[in-house]
Amino acid sequence: PIQILKIDRSFVQRMEGPEKNRQLVHSIVQMAHALDLKVVAEGVETEQQLQQLRAFGCDQVQGYLFSRPLDAKHFARKYLERKSSG
């Protein structure tokens, strides 16, 4: 069963263009929530994109704004070891 809908980065990148692009992403989030799905937006690179997605009620985001892709070793070093020591 489907539990999560992921918004492709191409939609997120276009949000900074015409209003209809933002409305499309907003509609995707609303539709997913109406179907009881969580929404993940990928390709978030700017604070403006993050704020807009939050305003739309997007559940999770991922992208270069937070981190470049990491292998498991570097992920553990950056996020897990630091938290356990601190």
PDB file of N, CA, C and O in Angstrom, chain B, residues numbered from 101:
ATOM      1  N   PRO B 101       0.830  -1.214   0.000  1.00  0.00           N
ATOM      2  CA  PRO B 101       0.000   0.000   0.000  1.00  0.00           C
ATOM      3  C   PRO B 101       0.866   1.265   0.000  1.00  0.00           C
ATOM      4  O   PRO B 101       1.945   1.301   0.590  1.00  0.00           O
ATOM      5  N   ILE B 102       0.380   2.259  -0.652  1.00  0.00           N
ATOM      6  CA  ILE B 102       1.089   3.531  -0.728  1.00  0.00           C
ATOM      7  C   ILE B 102       0.855   4.310   0.558  1.00  0.00           C
ATOM      8  O   ILE B 102      -0.276   4.429   1.031  1.00  0.00           O
ATOM      9  N   GLN B 103       1.948   4.845   1.122  1.00  0.00           N
ATOM     10  CA  GLN B 103       1.857   5.643   2.351  1.00  0.00           C
ATOM     11  C   GLN B 103       2.441   7.031   2.173  1.00  0.00           C
ATOM     12  O   GLN B 103       2.106   7.952   2.919  1.00  0.00           O
ATOM     13  N   ILE B 104       3.315   7.184   1.186  1.00  0.00           N
ATOM     14  CA  ILE B 104       4.026   8.447   0.993  1.00  0.00           C
ATOM     15  C   ILE B 104       3.992   8.829  -0.475  1.00  0.00           C
ATOM     16  O   ILE B 104       4.161   7.986  -1.356  1.00  0.00           O
ATOM     17  N   LEU B 105       3.774  10.105  -0.725  1.00  0.00           N
ATOM     18  CA  LEU B 105       3.882  10.649  -2.075  1.00  0.00           C
ATOM     19  C   LEU B 105       5.084  11.580  -2.099  1.00  0.00           C
ATOM     20  O   LEU B 105       5.191  12.483  -1.269  1.00  0.00           O
ATOM     21  N   LYS B 106       5.977  11.366  -3.038  1.00  0.00           N
ATOM     22  CA  LYS B 106       7.176  12.191  -3.144  1.00  0.00           C
ATOM     23  C   LYS B 106       7.020  13.158  -4.311  1.00  0.00           C
ATOM     24  O   LYS B 106       6.704  12.757  -5.431  1.00  0.00           O
ATOM     25  N   ILE B 107       7.246  14.434  -4.029  1.00  0.00           N
ATOM     26  CA  ILE B 107       7.204  15.463  -5.066  1.00  0.00           C
ATOM     27  C   ILE B 107       8.600  15.584  -5.662  1.00  0.00           C
ATOM     28  O   ILE B 107       9.562  15.880  -4.953  1.00  0.00           O
ATOM     29  N   ASP B 108       8.702  15.359  -6.951  1.00  0.00           N
ATOM     30  CA  ASP B 108       9.980  15.402  -7.640  1.00  0.00           C
ATOM     31  C   ASP B 108      10.595  16.797  -7.574  1.00  0.00           C
ATOM     32  O   ASP B 108       9.886  17.802  -7.544  1.00  0.00           O
ATOM     33  N   ARG B 109      11.911  16.837  -7.552  1.00  0.00           N
ATOM     34  CA  ARG B 109      12.630  18.106  -7.444  1.00  0.00           C
ATOM     35  C   ARG B 109      12.298  19.059  -8.581  1.00  0.00           C
ATOM     36  O   ARG B 109      12.379  20.274  -8.398  1.00  0.00           O
ATOM     37  N   SER B 110      11.928  18.552  -9.741  1.00  0.00           N
ATOM     38  CA  SER B 110      11.605  19.434 -10.869  1.00  0.00           C
ATOM     39  C   SER B 110      10.415  20.330 -10.535  1.00  0.00           C
ATOM     40  O   SER B 110      10.369  21.482 -10.967  1.00  0.00           O
ATOM     41  N   PHE B 111       9.453  19.813  -9.772  1.00  0.00           N
ATOM     42  CA  PHE B 111       8.316  20.638  -9.351  1.00  0.00           C
ATOM     43  C   PHE B 111       8.754  21.671  -8.314  1.00  0.00           C
ATOM     44  O   PHE B 111       8.327  22.825  -8.352  1.00  0.00           O
ATOM     45  N   VAL B 112       9.612  21.241  -7.390  1.00  0.00           N
ATOM     46  CA  VAL B 112      10.100  22.152  -6.341  1.00  0.00           C
ATOM     47  C   VAL B 112      10.907  23.285  -6.966  1.00  0.00           C
ATOM     48  O   VAL B 112      10.748  24.443  -6.580  1.00  0.00           O
ATOM     49  N   GLN B 113      11.764  22.966  -7.921  1.00  0.00           N
ATOM     50  CA  GLN B 113      12.595  23.991  -8.559  1.00  0.00           C
ATOM     51  C   GLN B 113      11.744  25.018  -9.299  1.00  0.00           C
ATOM     52  O   GLN B 113      12.087  26.200  -9.329  1.00  0.00           O
ATOM     53  N   ARG B 114      10.653  24.583  -9.887  1.00  0.00           N
ATOM     54  CA  ARG B 114       9.795  25.492 -10.655  1.00  0.00           C
ATOM     55  C   ARG B 114       8.917  26.374  -9.786  1.00  0.00           C
ATOM     56  O   ARG B 114       8.283  27.295 -10.301  1.00  0.00           O
ATOM     57  N   MET B 115       8.859  26.123  -8.483  1.00  0.00           N
ATOM     58  CA  MET B 115       8.023  26.942  -7.596  1.00  0.00           C
ATOM     59  C   MET B 115       8.456  28.401  -7.584  1.00  0.00           C
ATOM     60  O   MET B 115       7.649  29.281  -7.284  1.00  0.00           O
ATOM     61  N   GLU B 116       9.707  28.669  -7.903  1.00  0.00           N
ATOM     62  CA  GLU B 116      10.193  30.048  -7.896  1.00  0.00           C
ATOM     63  C   GLU B 116       9.820  30.792  -9.168  1.00  0.00           C
ATOM     64  O   GLU B 116      10.175  31.959  -9.333  1.00  0.00           O
ATOM     65  N   GLY B 117       9.102  30.119 -10.073  1.00  0.00           N
ATOM     66  CA  GLY B 117       8.632  30.736 -11.312  1.00  0.00           C
ATOM     67  C   GLY B 117       7.217  31.274 -11.150  1.00  0.00           C
ATOM     68  O   GLY B 117       6.875  31.830 -10.106  1.00  0.00           O
ATOM     69  N   PRO B 118       6.400  31.108 -12.177  1.00  0.00           N
ATOM     70  CA  PRO B 118       5.029  31.622 -12.157  1.00  0.00           C
ATOM     71  C   PRO B 118       4.181  31.046 -11.017  1.00  0.00           C
ATOM     72  O   PRO B 118       4.433  29.935 -10.550  1.00  0.00           O
ATOM     73  N   GLU B 119       3.197  31.791 -10.585  1.00  0.00           N
ATOM     74  CA  GLU B 119       2.298  31.392  -9.497  1.00  0.00           C
ATOM     75  C   GLU B 119       1.653  30.030  -9.763  1.00  0.00           C
ATOM     76  O   GLU B 119       1.447  29.256  -8.828  1.00  0.00           O
ATOM     77  N   LYS B 120       1.336  29.730 -11.012  1.00  0.00           N
ATOM     78  CA  LYS B 120       0.684  28.451 -11.314  1.00  0.00           C
ATOM     79  C   LYS B 120       1.572  27.273 -10.917  1.00  0.00           C
ATOM     80  O   LYS B 120       1.056  26.197 -10.614  1.00  0.00           O
ATOM     81  N   ASN B 121       2.866  27.447 -10.910  1.00  0.00           N
ATOM     82  CA  ASN B 121       3.773  26.375 -10.483  1.00  0.00           C
ATOM     83  C   ASN B 121       3.641  26.117  -8.981  1.00  0.00           C
ATOM     84  O   ASN B 121       3.636  24.965  -8.546  1.00  0.00           O
ATOM     85  N   ARG B 122       3.533  27.180  -8.196  1.00  0.00           N
ATOM     86  CA  ARG B 122       3.326  27.021  -6.746  1.00  0.00           C
ATOM     87  C   ARG B 122       1.969  26.388  -6.479  1.00  0.00           C
ATOM     88  O   ARG B 122       1.837  25.534  -5.603  1.00  0.00           O
ATOM     89  N   GLN B 123       0.969  26.809  -7.232  1.00  0.00           N
ATOM     90  CA  GLN B 123      -0.367  26.262  -7.051  1.00  0.00           C
ATOM     91  C   GLN B 123      -0.410  24.764  -7.360  1.00  0.00           C
ATOM     92  O   GLN B 123      -1.137  24.015  -6.708  1.00  0.00           O
ATOM     93  N   LEU B 124       0.358  24.336  -8.342  1.00  0.00           N
ATOM     94  CA  LEU B 124       0.418  22.911  -8.671  1.00  0.00           C
ATOM     95  C   LEU B 124       0.986  22.117  -7.495  1.00  0.00           C
ATOM     96  O   LEU B 124       0.427  21.089  -7.113  1.00  0.00           O
ATOM     97  N   VAL B 125       2.082  22.586  -6.927  1.00  0.00           N
ATOM     98  CA  VAL B 125       2.688  21.892  -5.778  1.00  0.00           C
ATOM     99  C   VAL B 125       1.719  21.902  -4.598  1.00  0.00           C
ATOM    100  O   VAL B 125       1.570  20.889  -3.914  1.00  0.00           O
ATOM    101  N   HIS B 126       1.070  23.018  -4.356  1.00  0.00           N
ATOM    102  CA  HIS B 126       0.093  23.108  -3.265  1.00  0.00           C
ATOM    103  C   HIS B 126      -1.038  22.102  -3.486  1.00  0.00           C
ATOM    104  O   HIS B 126      -1.478  21.443  -2.543  1.00  0.00           O
ATOM    105  N   SER B 127      -1.501  21.986  -4.713  1.00  0.00           N
ATOM    106  CA  SER B 127      -2.573  21.038  -5.037  1.00  0.00           C
ATOM    107  C   SER B 127      -2.128  19.594  -4.831  1.00  0.00           C
ATOM    108  O   SER B 127      -2.909  18.761  -4.372  1.00  0.00           O
ATOM    109  N   ILE B 128      -0.889  19.301  -5.165  1.00  0.00           N
ATOM    110  CA  ILE B 128      -0.357  17.949  -4.960  1.00  0.00           C
ATOM    111  C   ILE B 128      -0.358  17.615  -3.471  1.00  0.00           C
ATOM    112  O   ILE B 128      -0.758  16.520  -3.073  1.00  0.00           O
ATOM    113  N   VAL B 129       0.092  18.561  -2.653  1.00  0.00           N
ATOM    114  CA  VAL B 129       0.120  18.337  -1.199  1.00  0.00           C
ATOM    115  C   VAL B 129      -1.297  18.126  -0.673  1.00  0.00           C
ATOM    116  O   VAL B 129      -1.534  17.206   0.111  1.00  0.00           O
ATOM    117  N   GLN B 130      -2.237  18.962  -1.092  1.00  0.00           N
ATOM    118  CA  GLN B 130      -3.619  18.837  -0.631  1.00  0.00           C
ATOM    119  C   GLN B 130      -4.231  17.500  -1.056  1.00  0.00           C
ATOM    120  O   GLN B 130      -4.902  16.841  -0.262  1.00  0.00           O
ATOM    121  N   MET B 131      -3.999  17.105  -2.303  1.00  0.00           N
ATOM    122  CA  MET B 131      -4.536  15.843  -2.808  1.00  0.00           C
ATOM    123  C   MET B 131      -3.979  14.664  -2.006  1.00  0.00           C
ATOM    124  O   MET B 131      -4.723  13.766  -1.612  1.00  0.00           O
ATOM    125  N   ALA B 132      -2.672  14.676  -1.771  1.00  0.00           N
ATOM    126  CA  ALA B 132      -2.055  13.593  -1.012  1.00  0.00           C
ATOM    127  C   ALA B 132      -2.637  13.517   0.396  1.00  0.00           C
ATOM    128  O   ALA B 132      -2.957  12.430   0.876  1.00  0.00           O
ATOM    129  N   HIS B 133      -2.774  14.648   1.052  1.00  0.00           N
ATOM    130  CA  HIS B 133      -3.334  14.651   2.402  1.00  0.00           C
ATOM    131  C   HIS B 133      -4.784  14.179   2.394  1.00  0.00           C
ATOM    132  O   HIS B 133      -5.211  13.492   3.322  1.00  0.00           O
ATOM    133  N   ALA B 134      -5.545  14.536   1.364  1.00  0.00           N
ATOM    134  CA  ALA B 134      -6.928  14.067   1.251  1.00  0.00           C
ATOM    135  C   ALA B 134      -6.983  12.543   1.140  1.00  0.00           C
ATOM    136  O   ALA B 134      -7.974  11.923   1.526  1.00  0.00           O
ATOM    137  N   LEU B 135      -5.919  11.947   0.612  1.00  0.00           N
ATOM    138  CA  LEU B 135      -5.829  10.492   0.481  1.00  0.00           C
ATOM    139  C   LEU B 135      -5.086   9.861   1.659  1.00  0.00           C
ATOM    140  O   LEU B 135      -4.716   8.688   1.607  1.00  0.00           O
ATOM    141  N   ASP B 136      -4.868  10.639   2.720  1.00  0.00           N
ATOM    142  CA  ASP B 136      -4.157  10.187   3.926  1.00  0.00           C
ATOM    143  C   ASP B 136      -2.732   9.721   3.638  1.00  0.00           C
ATOM    144  O   ASP B 136      -2.251   8.753   4.228  1.00  0.00           O
ATOM    145  N   LEU B 137      -2.073  10.417   2.731  1.00  0.00           N
ATOM    146  CA  LEU B 137      -0.680  10.135   2.419  1.00  0.00           C
ATOM    147  C   LEU B 137       0.214  11.208   3.018  1.00  0.00           C
ATOM    148  O   LEU B 137      -0.179  12.371   3.099  1.00  0.00           O
ATOM    149  N   LYS B 138       1.397  10.829   3.431  1.00  0.00           N
ATOM    150  CA  LYS B 138       2.426  11.788   3.819  1.00  0.00           C
ATOM    151  C   LYS B 138       3.077  12.313   2.550  1.00  0.00           C
ATOM    152  O   LYS B 138       3.100  11.627   1.528  1.00  0.00           O
ATOM    153  N   VAL B 139       3.609  13.534   2.615  1.00  0.00           N
ATOM    154  CA  VAL B 139       4.225  14.153   1.442  1.00  0.00           C
ATOM    155  C   VAL B 139       5.678  14.501   1.744  1.00  0.00           C
ATOM    156  O   VAL B 139       5.986  15.135   2.752  1.00  0.00           O
ATOM    157  N   VAL B 140       6.564  14.069   0.844  1.00  0.00           N
ATOM    158  CA  VAL B 140       7.987  14.394   0.916  1.00  0.00           C
ATOM    159  C   VAL B 140       8.342  15.166  -0.348  1.00  0.00           C
ATOM    160  O   VAL B 140       8.082  14.701  -1.458  1.00  0.00           O
ATOM    161  N   ALA B 141       8.928  16.331  -0.181  1.00  0.00           N
ATOM    162  CA  ALA B 141       9.403  17.116  -1.326  1.00  0.00           C
ATOM    163  C   ALA B 141      10.905  16.945  -1.431  1.00  0.00           C
ATOM    164  O   ALA B 141      11.629  17.118  -0.450  1.00  0.00           O
ATOM    165  N   GLU B 142      11.367  16.607  -2.617  1.00  0.00           N
ATOM    166  CA  GLU B 142      12.812  16.438  -2.803  1.00  0.00           C
ATOM    167  C   GLU B 142      13.372  17.612  -3.598  1.00  0.00           C
ATOM    168  O   GLU B 142      12.648  18.293  -4.324  1.00  0.00           O
ATOM    169  N   GLY B 143      14.661  17.831  -3.449  1.00  0.00           N
ATOM    170  CA  GLY B 143      15.336  18.870  -4.218  1.00  0.00           C
ATOM    171  C   GLY B 143      15.212  20.264  -3.631  1.00  0.00           C
ATOM    172  O   GLY B 143      15.335  21.252  -4.355  1.00  0.00           O
ATOM    173  N   VAL B 144      14.970  20.360  -2.324  1.00  0.00           N
ATOM    174  CA  VAL B 144      14.859  21.673  -1.685  1.00  0.00           C
ATOM    175  C   VAL B 144      16.258  22.268  -1.561  1.00  0.00           C
ATOM    176  O   VAL B 144      17.137  21.697  -0.916  1.00  0.00           O
ATOM    177  N   GLU B 145      16.444  23.418  -2.186  1.00  0.00           N
ATOM    178  CA  GLU B 145      17.767  24.048  -2.207  1.00  0.00           C
ATOM    179  C   GLU B 145      17.789  25.438  -1.600  1.00  0.00           C
ATOM    180  O   GLU B 145      18.863  25.952  -1.288  1.00  0.00           O
ATOM    181  N   THR B 146      16.635  26.058  -1.425  1.00  0.00           N
ATOM    182  CA  THR B 146      16.609  27.426  -0.894  1.00  0.00           C
ATOM    183  C   THR B 146      15.677  27.521   0.308  1.00  0.00           C
ATOM    184  O   THR B 146      14.752  26.726   0.471  1.00  0.00           O
ATOM    185  N   GLU B 147      15.949  28.509   1.133  1.00  0.00           N
ATOM    186  CA  GLU B 147      15.094  28.776   2.289  1.00  0.00           C
ATOM    187  C   GLU B 147      13.685  29.153   1.833  1.00  0.00           C
ATOM    188  O   GLU B 147      12.705  28.803   2.491  1.00  0.00           O
ATOM    189  N   GLN B 148      13.580  29.861   0.717  1.00  0.00           N
ATOM    190  CA  GLN B 148      12.270  30.252   0.181  1.00  0.00           C
ATOM    191  C   GLN B 148      11.435  29.012  -0.180  1.00  0.00           C
ATOM    192  O   GLN B 148      10.243  28.956   0.122  1.00  0.00           O
ATOM    193  N   GLN B 149      12.055  28.039  -0.816  1.00  0.00           N
ATOM    194  CA  GLN B 149      11.344  26.803  -1.143  1.00  0.00           C
ATOM    195  C   GLN B 149      10.878  26.103   0.127  1.00  0.00           C
ATOM    196  O   GLN B 149       9.743  25.633   0.204  1.00  0.00           O
ATOM    197  N   LEU B 150      11.759  26.035   1.124  1.00  0.00           N
ATOM    198  CA  LEU B 150      11.413  25.390   2.383  1.00  0.00           C
ATOM    199  C   LEU B 150      10.221  26.076   3.035  1.00  0.00           C
ATOM    200  O   LEU B 150       9.286  25.406   3.471  1.00  0.00           O
ATOM    201  N   GLN B 151      10.244  27.398   3.105  1.00  0.00           N
ATOM    202  CA  GLN B 151       9.149  28.132   3.737  1.00  0.00           C
ATOM    203  C   GLN B 151       7.836  27.919   2.998  1.00  0.00           C
ATOM    204  O   GLN B 151       6.787  27.768   3.625  1.00  0.00           O
ATOM    205  N   GLN B 152       7.887  27.907   1.680  1.00  0.00           N
ATOM    206  CA  GLN B 152       6.676  27.703   0.890  1.00  0.00           C
ATOM    207  C   GLN B 152       6.110  26.302   1.111  1.00  0.00           C
ATOM    208  O   GLN B 152       4.901  26.138   1.278  1.00  0.00           O
ATOM    209  N   LEU B 153       6.972  25.303   1.112  1.00  0.00           N
ATOM    210  CA  LEU B 153       6.527  23.932   1.341  1.00  0.00           C
ATOM    211  C   LEU B 153       5.950  23.761   2.741  1.00  0.00           C
ATOM    212  O   LEU B 153       4.964  23.047   2.923  1.00  0.00           O
ATOM    213  N   ARG B 154       6.547  24.402   3.714  1.00  0.00           N
ATOM    214  CA  ARG B 154       5.989  24.370   5.075  1.00  0.00           C
ATOM    215  C   ARG B 154       4.602  24.997   5.093  1.00  0.00           C
ATOM    216  O   ARG B 154       3.683  24.466   5.716  1.00  0.00           O
ATOM    217  N   ALA B 155       4.453  26.128   4.409  1.00  0.00           N
ATOM    218  CA  ALA B 155       3.151  26.806   4.344  1.00  0.00           C
ATOM    219  C   ALA B 155       2.096  25.919   3.685  1.00  0.00           C
ATOM    220  O   ALA B 155       0.919  25.981   4.040  1.00  0.00           O
ATOM    221  N   PHE B 156       2.516  25.098   2.731  1.00  0.00           N
ATOM    222  CA  PHE B 156       1.598  24.185   2.056  1.00  0.00           C
ATOM    223  C   PHE B 156       1.255  22.967   2.913  1.00  0.00           C
ATOM    224  O   PHE B 156       0.314  22.237   2.600  1.00  0.00           O
ATOM    225  N   GLY B 157       2.011  22.740   3.994  1.00  0.00           N
ATOM    226  CA  GLY B 157       1.768  21.593   4.867  1.00  0.00           C
ATOM    227  C   GLY B 157       2.530  20.344   4.477  1.00  0.00           C
ATOM    228  O   GLY B 157       2.164  19.239   4.877  1.00  0.00           O
ATOM    229  N   CYS B 158       3.590  20.512   3.696  1.00  0.00           N
ATOM    230  CA  CYS B 158       4.414  19.375   3.300  1.00  0.00           C
ATOM    231  C   CYS B 158       5.003  18.727   4.560  1.00  0.00           C
ATOM    232  O   CYS B 158       5.493  19.424   5.449  1.00  0.00           O
ATOM    233  N   ASP B 159       4.952  17.405   4.631  1.00  0.00           N
ATOM    234  CA  ASP B 159       5.355  16.696   5.845  1.00  0.00           C
ATOM    235  C   ASP B 159       6.862  16.590   6.026  1.00  0.00           C
ATOM    236  O   ASP B 159       7.364  16.729   7.142  1.00  0.00           O
ATOM    237  N   GLN B 160       7.584  16.349   4.946  1.00  0.00           N
ATOM    238  CA  GLN B 160       9.034  16.199   5.023  1.00  0.00           C
ATOM    239  C   GLN B 160       9.669  16.787   3.775  1.00  0.00           C
ATOM    240  O   GLN B 160       9.046  16.861   2.716  1.00  0.00           O
ATOM    241  N   VAL B 161      10.907  17.199   3.917  1.00  0.00           N
ATOM    242  CA  VAL B 161      11.650  17.730   2.774  1.00  0.00           C
ATOM    243  C   VAL B 161      13.056  17.148   2.781  1.00  0.00           C
ATOM    244  O   VAL B 161      13.565  16.714   3.814  1.00  0.00           O
ATOM    245  N   GLN B 162      13.662  17.151   1.616  1.00  0.00           N
ATOM    246  CA  GLN B 162      15.057  16.725   1.501  1.00  0.00           C
ATOM    247  C   GLN B 162      15.696  17.513   0.384  1.00  0.00           C
ATOM    248  O   GLN B 162      15.026  17.936  -0.558  1.00  0.00           O
ATOM    249  N   GLY B 163      16.981  17.705   0.491  1.00  0.00           N
ATOM    250  CA  GLY B 163      17.677  18.421  -0.573  1.00  0.00           C
ATOM    251  C   GLY B 163      18.979  19.029  -0.091  1.00  0.00           C
ATOM    252  O   GLY B 163      19.362  18.901   1.072  1.00  0.00           O
ATOM    253  N   TYR B 164      19.649  19.696  -1.023  1.00  0.00           N
ATOM    254  CA  TYR B 164      20.964  20.270  -0.750  1.00  0.00           C
ATOM    255  C   TYR B 164      20.930  21.367   0.306  1.00  0.00           C
ATOM    256  O   TYR B 164      21.970  21.690   0.880  1.00  0.00           O
ATOM    257  N   LEU B 165      19.771  21.946   0.575  1.00  0.00           N
ATOM    258  CA  LEU B 165      19.684  22.941   1.647  1.00  0.00           C
ATOM    259  C   LEU B 165      20.146  22.325   2.974  1.00  0.00           C
ATOM    260  O   LEU B 165      20.672  23.025   3.839  1.00  0.00           O
ATOM    261  N   PHE B 166      19.949  21.034   3.123  1.00  0.00           N
ATOM    262  CA  PHE B 166      20.286  20.342   4.370  1.00  0.00           C
ATOM    263  C   PHE B 166      21.592  19.576   4.282  1.00  0.00           C
ATOM    264  O   PHE B 166      22.395  19.599   5.214  1.00  0.00           O
ATOM    265  N   SER B 167      21.806  18.895   3.161  1.00  0.00           N
ATOM    266  CA  SER B 167      23.030  18.108   3.005  1.00  0.00           C
ATOM    267  C   SER B 167      23.123  17.566   1.587  1.00  0.00           C
ATOM    268  O   SER B 167      22.108  17.296   0.946  1.00  0.00           O
ATOM    269  N   ARG B 168      24.326  17.412   1.115  1.00  0.00           N
ATOM    270  CA  ARG B 168      24.573  16.677  -0.122  1.00  0.00           C
ATOM    271  C   ARG B 168      24.350  15.196   0.185  1.00  0.00           C
ATOM    272  O   ARG B 168      24.363  14.814   1.356  1.00  0.00           O
ATOM    273  N   PRO B 169      24.148  14.355  -0.824  1.00  0.00           N
ATOM    274  CA  PRO B 169      24.016  12.926  -0.555  1.00  0.00           C
ATOM    275  C   PRO B 169      25.259  12.390   0.168  1.00  0.00           C
ATOM    276  O   PRO B 169      26.388  12.770  -0.144  1.00  0.00           O
ATOM    277  N   LEU B 170      25.025  11.503   1.136  1.00  0.00           N
ATOM    278  CA  LEU B 170      26.113  10.932   1.929  1.00  0.00           C
ATOM    279  C   LEU B 170      26.031   9.417   1.913  1.00  0.00           C
ATOM    280  O   LEU B 170      24.940   8.848   1.895  1.00  0.00           O
ATOM    281  N   ASP B 171      27.184   8.764   1.920  1.00  0.00           N
ATOM    282  CA  ASP B 171      27.169   7.318   2.110  1.00  0.00           C
ATOM    283  C   ASP B 171      26.963   7.054   3.604  1.00  0.00           C
ATOM    284  O   ASP B 171      27.018   7.977   4.416  1.00  0.00           O
ATOM    285  N   ALA B 172      26.729   5.800   3.956  1.00  0.00           N
ATOM    286  CA  ALA B 172      26.390   5.446   5.335  1.00  0.00           C
ATOM    287  C   ALA B 172      27.467   5.870   6.341  1.00  0.00           C
ATOM    288  O   ALA B 172      27.144   6.336   7.434  1.00  0.00           O
ATOM    289  N   LYS B 173      28.723   5.714   5.983  1.00  0.00           N
ATOM    290  CA  LYS B 173      29.820   6.059   6.891  1.00  0.00           C
ATOM    291  C   LYS B 173      29.815   7.558   7.212  1.00  0.00           C
ATOM    292  O   LYS B 173      29.930   7.955   8.371  1.00  0.00           O
ATOM    293  N   HIS B 174      29.680   8.374   6.178  1.00  0.00           N
ATOM    294  CA  HIS B 174      29.685   9.818   6.388  1.00  0.00           C
ATOM    295  C   HIS B 174      28.405  10.299   7.077  1.00  0.00           C
ATOM    296  O   HIS B 174      28.434  11.251   7.857  1.00  0.00           O
ATOM    297  N   PHE B 175      27.292   9.639   6.787  1.00  0.00           N
ATOM    298  CA  PHE B 175      26.041   9.978   7.479  1.00  0.00           C
ATOM    299  C   PHE B 175      26.188   9.741   8.978  1.00  0.00           C
ATOM    300  O   PHE B 175      25.833  10.597   9.789  1.00  0.00           O
ATOM    301  N   ALA B 176      26.710   8.578   9.336  1.00  0.00           N
ATOM    302  CA  ALA B 176      26.900   8.250  10.747  1.00  0.00           C
ATOM    303  C   ALA B 176      27.819   9.257  11.416  1.00  0.00           C
ATOM    304  O   ALA B 176      27.546   9.716  12.525  1.00  0.00           O
ATOM    305  N   ARG B 177      28.910   9.600  10.741  1.00  0.00           N
ATOM    306  CA  ARG B 177      29.861  10.547  11.310  1.00  0.00           C
ATOM    307  C   ARG B 177      29.218  11.921  11.505  1.00  0.00           C
ATOM    308  O   ARG B 177      29.430  12.568  12.530  1.00  0.00           O
ATOM    309  N   LYS B 178      28.444  12.356  10.535  1.00  0.00           N
ATOM    310  CA  LYS B 178      27.884  13.710  10.581  1.00  0.00           C
ATOM    311  C   LYS B 178      26.678  13.820  11.517  1.00  0.00           C
ATOM    312  O   LYS B 178      26.538  14.817  12.227  1.00  0.00           O
ATOM    313  N   TYR B 179      25.811  12.809  11.525  1.00  0.00           N
ATOM    314  CA  TYR B 179      24.544  12.944  12.245  1.00  0.00           C
ATOM    315  C   TYR B 179      24.405  12.063  13.474  1.00  0.00           C
ATOM    316  O   TYR B 179      23.793  12.482  14.457  1.00  0.00           O
ATOM    317  N   LEU B 180      24.948  10.868  13.449  1.00  0.00           N
ATOM    318  CA  LEU B 180      24.728   9.950  14.558  1.00  0.00           C
ATOM    319  C   LEU B 180      25.774  10.074  15.644  1.00  0.00           C
ATOM    320  O   LEU B 180      25.430  10.139  16.824  1.00  0.00           O
ATOM    321  N   GLU B 181      27.042  10.109  15.273  1.00  0.00           N
ATOM    322  CA  GLU B 181      28.093  10.169  16.284  1.00  0.00           C
ATOM    323  C   GLU B 181      28.061  11.480  17.034  1.00  0.00           C
ATOM    324  O   GLU B 181      28.308  11.505  18.239  1.00  0.00           O
ATOM    325  N   ARG B 182      27.764  12.556  16.358  1.00  0.00           N
ATOM    326  CA  ARG B 182      27.722  13.867  17.004  1.00  0.00           C
ATOM    327  C   ARG B 182      26.603  13.935  18.024  1.00  0.00           C
ATOM    328  O   ARG B 182      26.791  14.496  19.103  1.00  0.00           O
ATOM    329  N   LYS B 183      25.428  13.369  17.704  1.00  0.00           N
ATOM    330  CA  LYS B 183      24.291  13.394  18.631  1.00  0.00           C
ATOM    331  C   LYS B 183      24.536  12.523  19.856  1.00  0.00           C
ATOM    332  O   LYS B 183      24.152  12.893  20.966  1.00  0.00           O
ATOM    333  N   SER B 184      25.169  11.376  19.666  1.00  0.00           N
ATOM    334  CA  SER B 184      25.380  10.468  20.787  1.00  0.00           C
ATOM    335  C   SER B 184      26.457  10.988  21.743  1.00  0.00           C
ATOM    336  O   SER B 184      26.483  10.601  22.911  1.00  0.00           O
ATOM    337  N   SER B 185      27.332  11.849  21.265  1.00  0.00           N
ATOM    338  CA  SER B 185      28.388  12.370  22.129  1.00  0.00           C
ATOM    339  C   SER B 185      27.979  13.668  22.813  1.00  0.00           C
ATOM    340  O   SER B 185      28.666  14.140  23.719  1.00  0.00           O
ATOM    341  N   GLY B 186      26.862  14.243  22.381  1.00  0.00           N
ATOM    342  CA  GLY B 186      26.569  15.549  22.846  1.00  0.00           C
ATOM    343  C   GLY B 186      25.498  15.860  23.716  1.00  0.00           C
ATOM    344  O   GLY B 186      25.311  17.023  24.074  1.00  0.00           O
TER     345      GLY B 186
END
